[in-house]
Amino acid sequence: METAHEVAIYIDRFHNLDLFQQGWYRMKISAMWEEDEYRAPVSPARVAQYEVVDCAALDIGAKGSFGFWKIDDVDNSFYTQPFLVKYARQDIYLSVMVSFYIPNSGDEGPATSSVILKFELIYIPTVGNGWTEFEDSSDTYFAPVHEFRIPHRALLGLHSYCPVHFDAFHSALVDLTIHIVYLKGGVAKSALKPLEQGLGTKSFAIVKGLLISREILLEEVKKISNVIGNNLEDLDDADLTLGKYEIIQPSKSGLPDYSKGHCATTKCTRQLSMLRDFLESSDGVGGSTNDIMLFALSKEELSDLFETVSSQLSLIWSSFLKFHRINRIKILNYLHAVWDVDRKAEWSIWIIHSKIEIPHRYLRSVTDSSSPRHLLRISSSRKFHNDPIQNSISRAQLHRKSIAQMKQHVMVVPQHGSSEQLDTTVGQESSVEKPSDVTKSGHILRAVIFVHGFQGHHLDLRLVRNQWLLLDPGAECLLSQINEDRTSGDFKEMGRRLATEVVAFLKRKLDKYSRNGGCKDMKLSFVGHSIGNIILRSALTEPKFEPFLKNLYTYMSISGPHLGYWYSSNSLFNSGLWVMKRLKGMQCMHQLTFSDESDLQNTFFYKLCKLKTLENFKNIILVSSPQDGYVPYHSARIDLCHASSTDNSKKGQVFTDMLNNCLDQIRAPSSEQRVFMRCDVNFDQSTQGRNLNTMIGRAAHIEFLENDIYARFIMWSFPDLFR
């Protein structure tokens, strides 16, 4: 009983997000055993080059591809055709499927080791503008690798969307799908003798594995064909019953008919009854009865069943590959939709959700002498800990421990796979065709503005930008440059410059859209880091920005000092602020510490909080970290702190007025439901040790720029806020 696993990888598109170097690239794909190093090597067996979609209509860079794909027999790897990357956000359609062949001898049975799929992005030097094929591998440069681990159970059958992202410094997205089946293998010497004589100790495991593979393949084929509205014509007249091994009872009612509304045949559904009532998988992969009936078969019956199941698998698999070639884009979009749902569920276990009502906290207004001087807390379900920062850290540590103790048995391709318990409603509710913003009345302009912080660079937020683009590839992004090297002055001047830059950017995009069908609507979102949040809020108050206020959509504030630096508990940082104010005369530092005016009610921050800079946003996300010593925790959260709640001085009253003014904007009536979230991020700094950066709190403040995992958590958990 010679068998094999076939891993078919369909590579649809290479999307350049943020590669630093222009030039020629190609991908190298290889597969290897994780543990069973003595088994036969995994090698590419066949390649199918599909017809490329209409590149001219899609305005993509697919014409930049050149040359041919190749198979390297020395290291058993596959190289895609080379392609030329010229600019950011360039699409290159490769449209190729490569199948890796994993042979098993009769003594081995189904794989018991996981397989590692390895994707490498190779940059090749060029001579002039042409492609040069180098024999010397030293002339090629390998970018960091992206790997998928396929558990051995998934080698019996898997159909999943698996995006390749490489790393943050070589930001690209490769759209691909993986399709796996367990089949009868090629003819070997041991297969030349009668099959009954070739039965080994693994025979029952082999037949069982084939039955499981057949069940998975048929179920996925039916699900995909139902969703995309096309059936596999080659299977319409095929007999997919198991003959005398078919259990005489009706199919499970919960299983959908093959090609609902397209084909009335029941042959493709009856086969599942045998598997569900004839098999029981000891490791929980497939079936739902016991193995006794399988082990009760004679050698002749077992070999007959092996041949029957093998021939059916070959027929279904070849029919699926033909079907995939015709419907590959619809299949990719469907599997992508399933992947989106699975990722949201996967990320959610790392997030602690607490839904609270925004409390009304009012202290006596400075201008209202009739109000009593005490704090009122109305309809608040939240109790303040004496040390909310420590409270947040403790919750994060407990959550990490609870997740570490979880034992998850998931049949996935880690990081980007499809879960074992597939949501059966996905196929019915998910749209195969991705929604388009192009209608008869025009496009929807989705613009996202990223604003860096103090002494920052316009590329500081590029990791967050890249994550946003992965969710919404059609977004128009602006990484603000206007205030680079000019963040020590007056916030009002910085805001005025930003408003000019953003308005000019929007007008350029609107002009572009007007030449291509028009713009029927606009969604304008902002992402700010540190004092970049104050700059962008100041920009929203500029008169030239007023026409765009109605288009504000999502605001993501990353560690922004919305209430200034009052009540900061970081004495080392406070000393640094004093030095910058006294020795360098930085106006923004005076404004952050409320020393820009003698009257606190005339300070920049007090006036800013009175202006409606938050009210027009549909979604507001405040990202903070209790480990961040550069921005006070309560200021980043727009929240009350313990020190201010016990401060009866004018400073405490002014602070609470600012807090109330901001919360009033968030609570303000809106024609649409407003989403307001406070997100606490606790970074794992155990590997950094104790150094100056961690002591003064700088490490966490900079970690927001160097680590995009928190952005993935938020964006994949709440994707509708970023589209």
Buried (B, 14 or more C-beta within 10 A) or exposed (E): BBBBBBBBBBBBBBBBBBBEEBBBBBBBBBBBBBEBEEBBBBBBBEBBEBEBBEBEEEEBBBEBBEBEBBBEEEEBBBBBBBBBBEEBBBBBBBBBBBBBBBBBBBEBBBBBBBBBBBBBBBBBEBEEEEBEEEEEEEEBEEBEBBBBBBBBBBBBBBBBBBBBBBEBEBBBBBBBBBBBBBBBBEEEEBBEEEBEEBBBEBBBBBBBBBBBBBBBBBBBBBBBBBBBEBBBEBBBEBEBBBEEBBBEEEBEEEBBBBBBEBBEBBBBBBBBBBBBBBBBBEEEBBBEBEBEBBEEBEEEEBBBBBEBBBEBBEBBBEBBBEBBBEBBBBBBBBBBBBBBBBBBEBBEEBEEEEEEEBBBBBBBEBEEEEEEEEBEBEEBEEEBEEEBBEBBBBBBEEBEEEEEEEEEEBBBBEBBBBBBEBBEEBBEEBEBEEEEBEEEEBBBBBBBBBBBBBEBBBBBBBBBBBBBBBBBEBBBBBBBEBBBEEBBBBBBBBBBBBBBBBBEBBEEBBEEBEEEEEBBEBBBBBBBBBBBBBBBBBBBBBEEBEEBBEBBBBBBBBBBBBBBBBBBBBEEBEEBBEEBBEEEEBBBBBBBBBBBBEEBBEBBBBBBBBBEBBBBBBBBBBBBBBBBBBBBBBBBBBBBBBBBBEBEEEBBBBBBBBBBBBBBBBBEEEEEEBBBBBBBBBBEBEEEEEEEBBEBBBBBBBBBBEBBBBBBBBBBBBBEBBB
